[in-house]
Amino acid sequence: MEKQITKSNETEWKPLIEEGVKTDGVYVKVLRSDENTKRSPTILLKFEPGASYPNHNHPAGEEAFILEGEIRFGPDQLNAGDYLYTSPGKTHSVFSRTGCTLLLVIPEEVEILK
């Protein structure tokens, strides 16, 4: 792929659905899809107030940029304008008390920890 333009303001938020994972109140907009891996490594996520995502591992790391609101990645509180790099093999859960929109780059699928 040489270039891809995604006009996120023209796309609808869709509920994040992952089999066996509680994702109530979490919505996604896909910015880039990888046809080889059949997954989306670059996404926007929106958390409604009180929404969470369970404890998980990032086999290839993660980058997050908070566009608006606030969110907690494990013990780390992040606000609009903050950036987080999670190194490969690190784990955390995610929770937003008041709601949040963030840009995520996730090179490989996360692994949910039970």
N, C-alpha and C positions, 0 to 999 in steps of 0.2 A: 504494500500500500504506500503510495507516494504521499498522499495528502487526504485528510478527512476533515470536513467542517461539520460541526454539529451545532445547530441553533437551539440551545437549550431553552430559550424563552418561548420557542414554538413547540416544545414537547410537553406532554402531560406527565405529572408525577404518577408513578405506578407503585402499588404496595410491594414492598420487598417480600418475596415469598421464597423460603428455603425449607425444604422438607425436613420436618422434625425439629425446627428451630422457631422459638417464639419471637416474632418480629412485629407484633402489633404496634402501630403508630410509627413505623419506619417506612419511608418511601424512597424510590430510586428513579434517577434519570441516567440512562446510559450515554456516556460521551464518546466512548470508543469501544468497539468490539473487535476481538481478535478471531478471525475466521479459522486459523490453524488450531487454536485451543478451544474454540467454541465458548469463550467466556468474555467478560467485560472487565478489563483491568483498570479502566478510568471511568469513574462514576461520580455523580452528585448524590448525596444522601440527605434526607430531611427527617429529623426526629421531632415528633410532636412532643409537647410537654409530658414528662414522665416516661417516655419511651426508652427502651434499653435493648442491648444486643448482648448475648451471653459470652462468657469467657471463651476465648479462642486464641489459637496460635497463628502466627504469620510465618510460614515456611520461607518466604522470600522477602519478608519485610513489608513495610507499608509507609505511605506518605499521606498526611492529612493536613488540609488547610481549612481553617474555620472561616466561613464566609459571613455568617451571622449567628447570633445567639451564643449559647454556652454548652459545653459538653465535658464529660469526665471520661478519660481513658484510664481505667484502673485508678491509681491515686492522683493522677494529674488532671487538674482543672484547666480547661482551655476556653478562650473567649474569641470573639470575632477578631481576625487578623493574626491569630496564633497559628504556628506550624508545628507539626509533630512528625518525626521520623521514628519508626519502630524498626529496630534491626531484626534480621532473620532469626526465627526461633523464639522470639519474645511473645508473651501472652498478655492479654488484658480483656476486661469486659468494658462495655460502653454504656453510659447513661446520661440523659439530658433532663435536668429538672424543669427548665423553662422552654425548651425547644432549640433547635439548631439546624443549620444547613452547612454542609461541608463538602469539599472536594476530596476524593480518595483515589489514590493510585495503589493498586494491589496487584503486583506482578504474578502471584500464584494464588489459587483458591485457599481461603482460610480453613483451618481445622477446628471444629467446635469441640471444646473440652467438656466432658461430662463430670 
